[in-house]
């Protein structure tokens, strides 16, 4: 790329991460729309940052011709793309905060995720379901919502099944009190599951998760 021997560079989002390529006149993002409607509420935020980074790959050589960025999308009027076209992070952030406020998502609520890994989906789901039943009996859970278990985005890795369960509260203090009371019960719950078909490989609680 630096020597000018390559005309087209194709790759994943790693291309946008810190490389200083010169003489680039066009950057194209192929089908980024999946992040607009992801189950992870932070996906649009990451997409905006990624596309801004990708746009920054072009036009780094002051002597080069004017540069362009093309985005393939079925939703050209989406507020994210409108803000991207103007390089207007403030407008994008304001729109995201409005959405999160109306949906009760961070920073207007507080989250934790209980993750479980097992050799079978049934074992991971059963542990999380039992954990939810136990958690709901706690007095500290009165101000906390415990959701149903769901698979992770990448549900199977190296023959290990992965599931997770979201815990939400409008109060960080209430969430922390509930987790403190819940953790000893989770340790005991894992020890109770001794039969091979029930056995859990590992579990973990992630407070303020970066992805859900």
PyMOL commands that place a pseudoatom at each C-alpha (Angstrom):
pseudoatom trace, name=CA, resn=UNK, resi=1, chain=A, elem=C, hetatm=0, pos=[0.000, 0.000, 0.000]
pseudoatom trace, name=CA, resn=UNK, resi=2, chain=A, elem=C, hetatm=0, pos=[2.728, 2.462, 0.921]
pseudoatom trace, name=CA, resn=UNK, resi=3, chain=A, elem=C, hetatm=0, pos=[4.722, 1.670, -2.216]
pseudoatom trace, name=CA, resn=UNK, resi=4, chain=A, elem=C, hetatm=0, pos=[1.664, 2.034, -4.432]
pseudoatom trace, name=CA, resn=UNK, resi=5, chain=A, elem=C, hetatm=0, pos=[1.831, -1.594, -5.623]
pseudoatom trace, name=CA, resn=UNK, resi=6, chain=A, elem=C, hetatm=0, pos=[-1.697, -2.331, -4.372]
pseudoatom trace, name=CA, resn=UNK, resi=7, chain=A, elem=C, hetatm=0, pos=[-4.709, -0.483, -5.749]
pseudoatom trace, name=CA, resn=UNK, resi=8, chain=A, elem=C, hetatm=0, pos=[-7.501, -2.004, -3.654]
pseudoatom trace, name=CA, resn=UNK, resi=9, chain=A, elem=C, hetatm=0, pos=[-7.378, -3.149, -0.031]
pseudoatom trace, name=CA, resn=UNK, resi=10, chain=A, elem=C, hetatm=0, pos=[-10.251, -5.365, 1.194]
pseudoatom trace, name=CA, resn=UNK, resi=11, chain=A, elem=C, hetatm=0, pos=[-10.629, -6.454, 4.795]
pseudoatom trace, name=CA, resn=UNK, resi=12, chain=A, elem=C, hetatm=0, pos=[-12.534, -6.380, 8.046]
pseudoatom trace, name=CA, resn=UNK, resi=13, chain=A, elem=C, hetatm=0, pos=[-12.863, -3.424, 10.374]
pseudoatom trace, name=CA, resn=UNK, resi=14, chain=A, elem=C, hetatm=0, pos=[-9.211, -3.945, 11.343]
pseudoatom trace, name=CA, resn=UNK, resi=15, chain=A, elem=C, hetatm=0, pos=[-8.402, -1.838, 8.281]
pseudoatom trace, name=CA, resn=UNK, resi=16, chain=A, elem=C, hetatm=0, pos=[-9.737, 1.202, 10.129]
pseudoatom trace, name=CA, resn=UNK, resi=17, chain=A, elem=C, hetatm=0, pos=[-7.685, 0.646, 13.271]
pseudoatom trace, name=CA, resn=UNK, resi=18, chain=A, elem=C, hetatm=0, pos=[-4.743, 3.009, 13.286]
pseudoatom trace, name=CA, resn=UNK, resi=19, chain=A, elem=C, hetatm=0, pos=[-3.183, 2.342, 9.890]
pseudoatom trace, name=CA, resn=UNK, resi=20, chain=A, elem=C, hetatm=0, pos=[-1.649, 5.358, 8.176]
pseudoatom trace, name=CA, resn=UNK, resi=21, chain=A, elem=C, hetatm=0, pos=[-2.131, 4.613, 4.477]
pseudoatom trace, name=CA, resn=UNK, resi=22, chain=A, elem=C, hetatm=0, pos=[-1.406, 7.416, 2.034]
pseudoatom trace, name=CA, resn=UNK, resi=23, chain=A, elem=C, hetatm=0, pos=[-2.848, 8.117, -1.420]
pseudoatom trace, name=CA, resn=UNK, resi=24, chain=A, elem=C, hetatm=0, pos=[-6.247, 6.622, -0.561]
pseudoatom trace, name=CA, resn=UNK, resi=25, chain=A, elem=C, hetatm=0, pos=[-9.009, 8.418, -2.435]
pseudoatom trace, name=CA, resn=UNK, resi=26, chain=A, elem=C, hetatm=0, pos=[-12.008, 6.171, -1.669]
pseudoatom trace, name=CA, resn=UNK, resi=27, chain=A, elem=C, hetatm=0, pos=[-13.180, 4.213, 1.375]
pseudoatom trace, name=CA, resn=UNK, resi=28, chain=A, elem=C, hetatm=0, pos=[-16.264, 1.980, 1.106]
pseudoatom trace, name=CA, resn=UNK, resi=29, chain=A, elem=C, hetatm=0, pos=[-18.180, 0.381, 3.992]
pseudoatom trace, name=CA, resn=UNK, resi=30, chain=A, elem=C, hetatm=0, pos=[-20.120, -2.716, 2.896]
pseudoatom trace, name=CA, resn=UNK, resi=31, chain=A, elem=C, hetatm=0, pos=[-23.440, -3.494, 4.630]
pseudoatom trace, name=CA, resn=UNK, resi=32, chain=A, elem=C, hetatm=0, pos=[-22.973, -1.865, 8.037]
pseudoatom trace, name=CA, resn=UNK, resi=33, chain=A, elem=C, hetatm=0, pos=[-26.765, -1.829, 8.568]
pseudoatom trace, name=CA, resn=UNK, resi=34, chain=A, elem=C, hetatm=0, pos=[-26.712, -4.902, 10.824]
pseudoatom trace, name=CA, resn=UNK, resi=35, chain=A, elem=C, hetatm=0, pos=[-25.352, -2.741, 13.639]
pseudoatom trace, name=CA, resn=UNK, resi=36, chain=A, elem=C, hetatm=0, pos=[-28.276, -0.331, 13.358]
pseudoatom trace, name=CA, resn=UNK, resi=37, chain=A, elem=C, hetatm=0, pos=[-30.729, -2.938, 14.649]
pseudoatom trace, name=CA, resn=UNK, resi=38, chain=A, elem=C, hetatm=0, pos=[-28.496, -5.093, 16.829]
pseudoatom trace, name=CA, resn=UNK, resi=39, chain=A, elem=C, hetatm=0, pos=[-29.705, -6.494, 20.160]
pseudoatom trace, name=CA, resn=UNK, resi=40, chain=A, elem=C, hetatm=0, pos=[-26.664, -4.779, 21.697]
pseudoatom trace, name=CA, resn=UNK, resi=41, chain=A, elem=C, hetatm=0, pos=[-27.733, -1.207, 22.438]
pseudoatom trace, name=CA, resn=UNK, resi=42, chain=A, elem=C, hetatm=0, pos=[-24.137, 0.019, 22.088]
pseudoatom trace, name=CA, resn=UNK, resi=43, chain=A, elem=C, hetatm=0, pos=[-23.789, -1.292, 18.515]
pseudoatom trace, name=CA, resn=UNK, resi=44, chain=A, elem=C, hetatm=0, pos=[-24.771, 2.025, 16.822]
pseudoatom trace, name=CA, resn=UNK, resi=45, chain=A, elem=C, hetatm=0, pos=[-22.263, 3.863, 19.004]
pseudoatom trace, name=CA, resn=UNK, resi=46, chain=A, elem=C, hetatm=0, pos=[-19.495, 1.494, 17.930]
pseudoatom trace, name=CA, resn=UNK, resi=47, chain=A, elem=C, hetatm=0, pos=[-20.621, 1.679, 14.299]
pseudoatom trace, name=CA, resn=UNK, resi=48, chain=A, elem=C, hetatm=0, pos=[-20.455, 5.472, 14.276]
pseudoatom trace, name=CA, resn=UNK, resi=49, chain=A, elem=C, hetatm=0, pos=[-16.953, 5.421, 15.763]
pseudoatom trace, name=CA, resn=UNK, resi=50, chain=A, elem=C, hetatm=0, pos=[-15.832, 2.751, 13.292]
pseudoatom trace, name=CA, resn=UNK, resi=51, chain=A, elem=C, hetatm=0, pos=[-17.166, 4.615, 10.254]
pseudoatom trace, name=CA, resn=UNK, resi=52, chain=A, elem=C, hetatm=0, pos=[-15.562, 7.830, 11.447]
pseudoatom trace, name=CA, resn=UNK, resi=53, chain=A, elem=C, hetatm=0, pos=[-12.270, 5.953, 11.773]
pseudoatom trace, name=CA, resn=UNK, resi=54, chain=A, elem=C, hetatm=0, pos=[-12.711, 4.402, 8.335]
pseudoatom trace, name=CA, resn=UNK, resi=55, chain=A, elem=C, hetatm=0, pos=[-13.443, 7.793, 6.790]
pseudoatom trace, name=CA, resn=UNK, resi=56, chain=A, elem=C, hetatm=0, pos=[-10.207, 9.031, 8.320]
pseudoatom trace, name=CA, resn=UNK, resi=57, chain=A, elem=C, hetatm=0, pos=[-8.243, 6.534, 6.243]
pseudoatom trace, name=CA, resn=UNK, resi=58, chain=A, elem=C, hetatm=0, pos=[-8.927, 8.597, 3.107]
pseudoatom trace, name=CA, resn=UNK, resi=59, chain=A, elem=C, hetatm=0, pos=[-7.427, 11.926, 2.144]
pseudoatom trace, name=CA, resn=UNK, resi=60, chain=A, elem=C, hetatm=0, pos=[-4.360, 11.723, 4.371]
pseudoatom trace, name=CA, resn=UNK, resi=61, chain=A, elem=C, hetatm=0, pos=[-2.051, 12.830, 1.598]
pseudoatom trace, name=CA, resn=UNK, resi=62, chain=A, elem=C, hetatm=0, pos=[-2.497, 16.571, 1.173]
pseudoatom trace, name=CA, resn=UNK, resi=63, chain=A, elem=C, hetatm=0, pos=[-1.237, 16.350, -2.401]
pseudoatom trace, name=CA, resn=UNK, resi=64, chain=A, elem=C, hetatm=0, pos=[-3.797, 13.684, -3.354]
pseudoatom trace, name=CA, resn=UNK, resi=65, chain=A, elem=C, hetatm=0, pos=[-7.059, 14.317, -5.137]
pseudoatom trace, name=CA, resn=UNK, resi=66, chain=A, elem=C, hetatm=0, pos=[-10.197, 14.881, -2.999]
pseudoatom trace, name=CA, resn=UNK, resi=67, chain=A, elem=C, hetatm=0, pos=[-11.320, 11.732, -1.179]
pseudoatom trace, name=CA, resn=UNK, resi=68, chain=A, elem=C, hetatm=0, pos=[-14.728, 10.117, -0.721]
pseudoatom trace, name=CA, resn=UNK, resi=69, chain=A, elem=C, hetatm=0, pos=[-16.389, 7.581, 1.547]
pseudoatom trace, name=CA, resn=UNK, resi=70, chain=A, elem=C, hetatm=0, pos=[-19.211, 5.386, 0.284]
pseudoatom trace, name=CA, resn=UNK, resi=71, chain=A, elem=C, hetatm=0, pos=[-21.573, 3.549, 2.630]
pseudoatom trace, name=CA, resn=UNK, resi=72, chain=A, elem=C, hetatm=0, pos=[-23.808, 0.738, 1.364]
pseudoatom trace, name=CA, resn=UNK, resi=73, chain=A, elem=C, hetatm=0, pos=[-27.122, 0.982, 3.219]
pseudoatom trace, name=CA, resn=UNK, resi=74, chain=A, elem=C, hetatm=0, pos=[-30.840, 0.295, 2.929]
pseudoatom trace, name=CA, resn=UNK, resi=75, chain=A, elem=C, hetatm=0, pos=[-31.497, 3.160, 5.362]
pseudoatom trace, name=CA, resn=UNK, resi=76, chain=A, elem=C, hetatm=0, pos=[-29.809, 6.289, 3.954]
pseudoatom trace, name=CA, resn=UNK, resi=77, chain=A, elem=C, hetatm=0, pos=[-32.076, 8.581, 6.008]
pseudoatom trace, name=CA, resn=UNK, resi=78, chain=A, elem=C, hetatm=0, pos=[-31.090, 6.992, 9.319]
pseudoatom trace, name=CA, resn=UNK, resi=79, chain=A, elem=C, hetatm=0, pos=[-29.935, 9.629, 11.865]
pseudoatom trace, name=CA, resn=UNK, resi=80, chain=A, elem=C, hetatm=0, pos=[-26.612, 7.844, 12.285]
pseudoatom trace, name=CA, resn=UNK, resi=81, chain=A, elem=C, hetatm=0, pos=[-25.719, 8.250, 8.613]
pseudoatom trace, name=CA, resn=UNK, resi=82, chain=A, elem=C, hetatm=0, pos=[-27.006, 11.829, 8.558]
pseudoatom trace, name=CA, resn=UNK, resi=83, chain=A, elem=C, hetatm=0, pos=[-24.733, 12.711, 11.479]
pseudoatom trace, name=CA, resn=UNK, resi=84, chain=A, elem=C, hetatm=0, pos=[-21.849, 10.803, 9.876]
pseudoatom trace, name=CA, resn=UNK, resi=85, chain=A, elem=C, hetatm=0, pos=[-22.192, 12.788, 6.640]
pseudoatom trace, name=CA, resn=UNK, resi=86, chain=A, elem=C, hetatm=0, pos=[-21.855, 16.006, 8.650]
pseudoatom trace, name=CA, resn=UNK, resi=87, chain=A, elem=C, hetatm=0, pos=[-19.150, 14.612, 10.959]
pseudoatom trace, name=CA, resn=UNK, resi=88, chain=A, elem=C, hetatm=0, pos=[-21.550, 15.704, 13.701]
pseudoatom trace, name=CA, resn=UNK, resi=89, chain=A, elem=C, hetatm=0, pos=[-20.804, 13.591, 16.763]
pseudoatom trace, name=CA, resn=UNK, resi=90, chain=A, elem=C, hetatm=0, pos=[-22.799, 15.921, 19.045]
pseudoatom trace, name=CA, resn=UNK, resi=91, chain=A, elem=C, hetatm=0, pos=[-26.005, 15.339, 17.051]
pseudoatom trace, name=CA, resn=UNK, resi=92, chain=A, elem=C, hetatm=0, pos=[-25.458, 11.579, 17.007]
pseudoatom trace, name=CA, resn=UNK, resi=93, chain=A, elem=C, hetatm=0, pos=[-24.754, 11.472, 20.758]
pseudoatom trace, name=CA, resn=UNK, resi=94, chain=A, elem=C, hetatm=0, pos=[-27.860, 13.545, 21.491]
pseudoatom trace, name=CA, resn=UNK, resi=95, chain=A, elem=C, hetatm=0, pos=[-30.045, 11.211, 19.429]
pseudoatom trace, name=CA, resn=UNK, resi=96, chain=A, elem=C, hetatm=0, pos=[-28.575, 8.141, 21.133]
pseudoatom trace, name=CA, resn=UNK, resi=97, chain=A, elem=C, hetatm=0, pos=[-29.135, 9.605, 24.592]
pseudoatom trace, name=CA, resn=UNK, resi=98, chain=A, elem=C, hetatm=0, pos=[-32.771, 10.336, 23.751]
pseudoatom trace, name=CA, resn=UNK, resi=99, chain=A, elem=C, hetatm=0, pos=[-33.269, 6.725, 22.629]
pseudoatom trace, name=CA, resn=UNK, resi=100, chain=A, elem=C, hetatm=0, pos=[-31.598, 5.349, 25.740]
pseudoatom trace, name=CA, resn=UNK, resi=101, chain=A, elem=C, hetatm=0, pos=[-33.595, 7.585, 28.048]
pseudoatom trace, name=CA, resn=UNK, resi=102, chain=A, elem=C, hetatm=0, pos=[-36.888, 6.442, 26.486]
pseudoatom trace, name=CA, resn=UNK, resi=103, chain=A, elem=C, hetatm=0, pos=[-35.804, 2.769, 26.660]
pseudoatom trace, name=CA, resn=UNK, resi=104, chain=A, elem=C, hetatm=0, pos=[-34.383, 3.009, 30.180]
pseudoatom trace, name=CA, resn=UNK, resi=105, chain=A, elem=C, hetatm=0, pos=[-30.892, 2.012, 29.053]
pseudoatom trace, name=CA, resn=UNK, resi=106, chain=A, elem=C, hetatm=0, pos=[-27.508, 3.213, 30.401]
pseudoatom trace, name=CA, resn=UNK, resi=107, chain=A, elem=C, hetatm=0, pos=[-26.642, 5.852, 31.423]
pseudoatom trace, name=CA, resn=UNK, resi=108, chain=A, elem=C, hetatm=0, pos=[-30.242, 6.027, 32.716]
pseudoatom trace, name=CA, resn=UNK, resi=109, chain=A, elem=C, hetatm=0, pos=[-30.142, 2.522, 34.201]
pseudoatom trace, name=CA, resn=UNK, resi=110, chain=A, elem=C, hetatm=0, pos=[-27.515, 0.075, 35.460]
pseudoatom trace, name=CA, resn=UNK, resi=111, chain=A, elem=C, hetatm=0, pos=[-26.805, -3.383, 34.099]
pseudoatom trace, name=CA, resn=UNK, resi=112, chain=A, elem=C, hetatm=0, pos=[-25.072, -6.596, 35.001]
pseudoatom trace, name=CA, resn=UNK, resi=113, chain=A, elem=C, hetatm=0, pos=[-24.855, -9.811, 32.999]
pseudoatom trace, name=CA, resn=UNK, resi=114, chain=A, elem=C, hetatm=0, pos=[-24.602, -13.321, 34.411]
pseudoatom trace, name=CA, resn=UNK, resi=115, chain=A, elem=C, hetatm=0, pos=[-22.857, -15.561, 31.863]
pseudoatom trace, name=CA, resn=UNK, resi=116, chain=A, elem=C, hetatm=0, pos=[-22.657, -19.347, 31.939]
pseudoatom trace, name=CA, resn=UNK, resi=117, chain=A, elem=C, hetatm=0, pos=[-20.635, -21.789, 29.838]
pseudoatom trace, name=CA, resn=UNK, resi=118, chain=A, elem=C, hetatm=0, pos=[-21.262, -25.528, 29.605]
pseudoatom trace, name=CA, resn=UNK, resi=119, chain=A, elem=C, hetatm=0, pos=[-20.880, -28.440, 27.223]
pseudoatom trace, name=CA, resn=UNK, resi=120, chain=A, elem=C, hetatm=0, pos=[-24.602, -28.330, 26.464]
pseudoatom trace, name=CA, resn=UNK, resi=121, chain=A, elem=C, hetatm=0, pos=[-27.125, -25.545, 25.981]
pseudoatom trace, name=CA, resn=UNK, resi=122, chain=A, elem=C, hetatm=0, pos=[-29.436, -27.289, 28.433]
pseudoatom trace, name=CA, resn=UNK, resi=123, chain=A, elem=C, hetatm=0, pos=[-26.888, -27.206, 31.257]
pseudoatom trace, name=CA, resn=UNK, resi=124, chain=A, elem=C, hetatm=0, pos=[-26.089, -23.509, 30.738]
pseudoatom trace, name=CA, resn=UNK, resi=125, chain=A, elem=C, hetatm=0, pos=[-29.760, -22.552, 30.455]
pseudoatom trace, name=CA, resn=UNK, resi=126, chain=A, elem=C, hetatm=0, pos=[-30.753, -24.621, 33.482]
pseudoatom trace, name=CA, resn=UNK, resi=127, chain=A, elem=C, hetatm=0, pos=[-28.104, -22.960, 35.641]
pseudoatom trace, name=CA, resn=UNK, resi=128, chain=A, elem=C, hetatm=0, pos=[-29.218, -19.482, 34.604]
pseudoatom trace, name=CA, resn=UNK, resi=129, chain=A, elem=C, hetatm=0, pos=[-32.894, -20.330, 35.089]
pseudoatom trace, name=CA, resn=UNK, resi=130, chain=A, elem=C, hetatm=0, pos=[-32.175, -21.659, 38.577]
pseudoatom trace, name=CA, resn=UNK, resi=131, chain=A, elem=C, hetatm=0, pos=[-30.064, -18.571, 39.292]
pseudoatom trace, name=CA, resn=UNK, resi=132, chain=A, elem=C, hetatm=0, pos=[-32.952, -16.325, 38.221]
pseudoatom trace, name=CA, resn=UNK, resi=133, chain=A, elem=C, hetatm=0, pos=[-35.411, -18.199, 40.469]
pseudoatom trace, name=CA, resn=UNK, resi=134, chain=A, elem=C, hetatm=0, pos=[-32.999, -17.886, 43.391]
pseudoatom trace, name=CA, resn=UNK, resi=135, chain=A, elem=C, hetatm=0, pos=[-32.318, -14.220, 42.723]
pseudoatom trace, name=CA, resn=UNK, resi=136, chain=A, elem=C, hetatm=0, pos=[-35.986, -13.298, 42.604]
pseudoatom trace, name=CA, resn=UNK, resi=137, chain=A, elem=C, hetatm=0, pos=[-36.494, -14.638, 46.131]
pseudoatom trace, name=CA, resn=UNK, resi=138, chain=A, elem=C, hetatm=0, pos=[-34.038, -12.120, 47.571]
pseudoatom trace, name=CA, resn=UNK, resi=139, chain=A, elem=C, hetatm=0, pos=[-35.399, -9.074, 49.356]
pseudoatom trace, name=CA, resn=UNK, resi=140, chain=A, elem=C, hetatm=0, pos=[-32.615, -7.082, 47.695]
pseudoatom trace, name=CA, resn=UNK, resi=141, chain=A, elem=C, hetatm=0, pos=[-34.091, -7.951, 44.271]
pseudoatom trace, name=CA, resn=UNK, resi=142, chain=A, elem=C, hetatm=0, pos=[-37.201, -5.835, 44.787]
pseudoatom trace, name=CA, resn=UNK, resi=143, chain=A, elem=C, hetatm=0, pos=[-35.818, -2.963, 42.698]
pseudoatom trace, name=CA, resn=UNK, resi=144, chain=A, elem=C, hetatm=0, pos=[-34.072, -5.231, 40.173]
pseudoatom trace, name=CA, resn=UNK, resi=145, chain=A, elem=C, hetatm=0, pos=[-35.324, -6.826, 36.944]
pseudoatom trace, name=CA, resn=UNK, resi=146, chain=A, elem=C, hetatm=0, pos=[-33.945, -10.265, 36.024]
pseudoatom trace, name=CA, resn=UNK, resi=147, chain=A, elem=C, hetatm=0, pos=[-34.519, -11.206, 32.373]
pseudoatom trace, name=CA, resn=UNK, resi=148, chain=A, elem=C, hetatm=0, pos=[-34.740, -14.660, 30.772]
pseudoatom trace, name=CA, resn=UNK, resi=149, chain=A, elem=C, hetatm=0, pos=[-31.548, -16.441, 29.642]
pseudoatom trace, name=CA, resn=UNK, resi=150, chain=A, elem=C, hetatm=0, pos=[-30.509, -15.992, 26.000]
pseudoatom trace, name=CA, resn=UNK, resi=151, chain=A, elem=C, hetatm=0, pos=[-27.557, -17.229, 23.896]
pseudoatom trace, name=CA, resn=UNK, resi=152, chain=A, elem=C, hetatm=0, pos=[-24.610, -14.913, 23.325]
pseudoatom trace, name=CA, resn=UNK, resi=153, chain=A, elem=C, hetatm=0, pos=[-24.143, -13.415, 19.875]
pseudoatom trace, name=CA, resn=UNK, resi=154, chain=A, elem=C, hetatm=0, pos=[-21.505, -16.090, 19.281]
pseudoatom trace, name=CA, resn=UNK, resi=155, chain=A, elem=C, hetatm=0, pos=[-23.195, -18.890, 21.180]
pseudoatom trace, name=CA, resn=UNK, resi=156, chain=A, elem=C, hetatm=0, pos=[-20.711, -21.720, 20.606]
pseudoatom trace, name=CA, resn=UNK, resi=157, chain=A, elem=C, hetatm=0, pos=[-16.916, -21.453, 20.867]
pseudoatom trace, name=CA, resn=UNK, resi=158, chain=A, elem=C, hetatm=0, pos=[-14.547, -24.456, 20.892]
pseudoatom trace, name=CA, resn=UNK, resi=159, chain=A, elem=C, hetatm=0, pos=[-17.435, -26.874, 21.610]
pseudoatom trace, name=CA, resn=UNK, resi=160, chain=A, elem=C, hetatm=0, pos=[-18.575, -24.762, 24.572]
pseudoatom trace, name=CA, resn=UNK, resi=161, chain=A, elem=C, hetatm=0, pos=[-22.143, -23.416, 24.730]
pseudoatom trace, name=CA, resn=UNK, resi=162, chain=A, elem=C, hetatm=0, pos=[-22.477, -19.865, 26.079]
pseudoatom trace, name=CA, resn=UNK, resi=163, chain=A, elem=C, hetatm=0, pos=[-25.590, -18.207, 27.479]
pseudoatom trace, name=CA, resn=UNK, resi=164, chain=A, elem=C, hetatm=0, pos=[-26.251, -15.062, 29.453]
pseudoatom trace, name=CA, resn=UNK, resi=165, chain=A, elem=C, hetatm=0, pos=[-28.905, -13.341, 31.528]
pseudoatom trace, name=CA, resn=UNK, resi=166, chain=A, elem=C, hetatm=0, pos=[-29.397, -9.594, 31.921]
pseudoatom trace, name=CA, resn=UNK, resi=167, chain=A, elem=C, hetatm=0, pos=[-29.981, -7.947, 35.305]
pseudoatom trace, name=CA, resn=UNK, resi=168, chain=A, elem=C, hetatm=0, pos=[-31.177, -4.332, 35.327]
pseudoatom trace, name=CA, resn=UNK, resi=169, chain=A, elem=C, hetatm=0, pos=[-31.982, -1.651, 37.890]
pseudoatom trace, name=CA, resn=UNK, resi=170, chain=A, elem=C, hetatm=0, pos=[-32.672, 2.061, 37.924]
pseudoatom trace, name=CA, resn=UNK, resi=171, chain=A, elem=C, hetatm=0, pos=[-30.394, 2.297, 40.997]
pseudoatom trace, name=CA, resn=UNK, resi=172, chain=A, elem=C, hetatm=0, pos=[-26.732, 1.305, 41.064]
pseudoatom trace, name=CA, resn=UNK, resi=173, chain=A, elem=C, hetatm=0, pos=[-26.932, 0.851, 44.846]
pseudoatom trace, name=CA, resn=UNK, resi=174, chain=A, elem=C, hetatm=0, pos=[-29.907, -1.502, 44.511]
pseudoatom trace, name=CA, resn=UNK, resi=175, chain=A, elem=C, hetatm=0, pos=[-28.099, -3.508, 41.825]
pseudoatom trace, name=CA, resn=UNK, resi=176, chain=A, elem=C, hetatm=0, pos=[-24.933, -3.795, 43.923]
pseudoatom trace, name=CA, resn=UNK, resi=177, chain=A, elem=C, hetatm=0, pos=[-26.883, -4.878, 47.027]
pseudoatom trace, name=CA, resn=UNK, resi=178, chain=A, elem=C, hetatm=0, pos=[-28.675, -7.555, 45.035]
pseudoatom trace, name=CA, resn=UNK, resi=179, chain=A, elem=C, hetatm=0, pos=[-25.452, -8.869, 43.467]
pseudoatom trace, name=CA, resn=UNK, resi=180, chain=A, elem=C, hetatm=0, pos=[-23.736, -9.000, 46.860]
pseudoatom trace, name=CA, resn=UNK, resi=181, chain=A, elem=C, hetatm=0, pos=[-26.547, -11.138, 48.259]
pseudoatom trace, name=CA, resn=UNK, resi=182, chain=A, elem=C, hetatm=0, pos=[-26.788, -13.241, 45.090]
pseudoatom trace, name=CA, resn=UNK, resi=183, chain=A, elem=C, hetatm=0, pos=[-23.141, -14.247, 44.594]
pseudoatom trace, name=CA, resn=UNK, resi=184, chain=A, elem=C, hetatm=0, pos=[-22.912, -16.757, 47.497]
pseudoatom trace, name=CA, resn=UNK, resi=185, chain=A, elem=C, hetatm=0, pos=[-26.087, -18.407, 46.231]
pseudoatom trace, name=CA, resn=UNK, resi=186, chain=A, elem=C, hetatm=0, pos=[-24.617, -18.710, 42.744]
pseudoatom trace, name=CA, resn=UNK, resi=187, chain=A, elem=C, hetatm=0, pos=[-21.494, -20.413, 44.122]
pseudoatom trace, name=CA, resn=UNK, resi=188, chain=A, elem=C, hetatm=0, pos=[-23.686, -22.867, 46.025]
pseudoatom trace, name=CA, resn=UNK, resi=189, chain=A, elem=C, hetatm=0, pos=[-25.895, -23.436, 42.998]
pseudoatom trace, name=CA, resn=UNK, resi=190, chain=A, elem=C, hetatm=0, pos=[-22.952, -24.469, 40.860]
pseudoatom trace, name=CA, resn=UNK, resi=191, chain=A, elem=C, hetatm=0, pos=[-21.708, -26.923, 43.489]
pseudoatom trace, name=CA, resn=UNK, resi=192, chain=A, elem=C, hetatm=0, pos=[-25.129, -28.539, 43.608]
pseudoatom trace, name=CA, resn=UNK, resi=193, chain=A, elem=C, hetatm=0, pos=[-25.022, -29.403, 39.917]
pseudoatom trace, name=CA, resn=UNK, resi=194, chain=A, elem=C, hetatm=0, pos=[-22.871, -32.524, 40.076]
pseudoatom trace, name=CA, resn=UNK, resi=195, chain=A, elem=C, hetatm=0, pos=[-24.361, -34.789, 37.408]
pseudoatom trace, name=CA, resn=UNK, resi=196, chain=A, elem=C, hetatm=0, pos=[-22.428, -34.691, 34.109]
pseudoatom trace, name=CA, resn=UNK, resi=197, chain=A, elem=C, hetatm=0, pos=[-25.417, -33.395, 32.140]
pseudoatom trace, name=CA, resn=UNK, resi=198, chain=A, elem=C, hetatm=0, pos=[-25.834, -30.539, 34.654]
pseudoatom trace, name=CA, resn=UNK, resi=199, chain=A, elem=C, hetatm=0, pos=[-22.201, -29.605, 35.066]
pseudoatom trace, name=CA, resn=UNK, resi=200, chain=A, elem=C, hetatm=0, pos=[-21.123, -26.048, 34.357]
pseudoatom trace, name=CA, resn=UNK, resi=201, chain=A, elem=C, hetatm=0, pos=[-17.671, -25.195, 33.014]
pseudoatom trace, name=CA, resn=UNK, resi=202, chain=A, elem=C, hetatm=0, pos=[-17.661, -21.638, 34.336]
pseudoatom trace, name=CA, resn=UNK, resi=203, chain=A, elem=C, hetatm=0, pos=[-19.821, -18.671, 35.185]
pseudoatom trace, name=CA, resn=UNK, resi=204, chain=A, elem=C, hetatm=0, pos=[-19.162, -14.977, 35.701]
pseudoatom trace, name=CA, resn=UNK, resi=205, chain=A, elem=C, hetatm=0, pos=[-20.952, -11.751, 36.553]
pseudoatom trace, name=CA, resn=UNK, resi=206, chain=A, elem=C, hetatm=0, pos=[-20.085, -8.739, 34.391]
pseudoatom trace, name=CA, resn=UNK, resi=207, chain=A, elem=C, hetatm=0, pos=[-21.136, -5.383, 35.871]
pseudoatom trace, name=CA, resn=UNK, resi=208, chain=A, elem=C, hetatm=0, pos=[-21.573, -2.498, 33.404]
pseudoatom trace, name=CA, resn=UNK, resi=209, chain=A, elem=C, hetatm=0, pos=[-20.962, -4.871, 30.475]
pseudoatom trace, name=CA, resn=UNK, resi=210, chain=A, elem=C, hetatm=0, pos=[-19.420, -3.375, 27.367]
pseudoatom trace, name=CA, resn=UNK, resi=211, chain=A, elem=C, hetatm=0, pos=[-21.592, -5.648, 25.203]
pseudoatom trace, name=CA, resn=UNK, resi=212, chain=A, elem=C, hetatm=0, pos=[-24.805, -7.589, 25.759]
for i in range(1, 212): cmd.bond("trace and resi %d" % i, "trace and resi %d" % (i + 1))
show_as sticks, trace
zoom trace
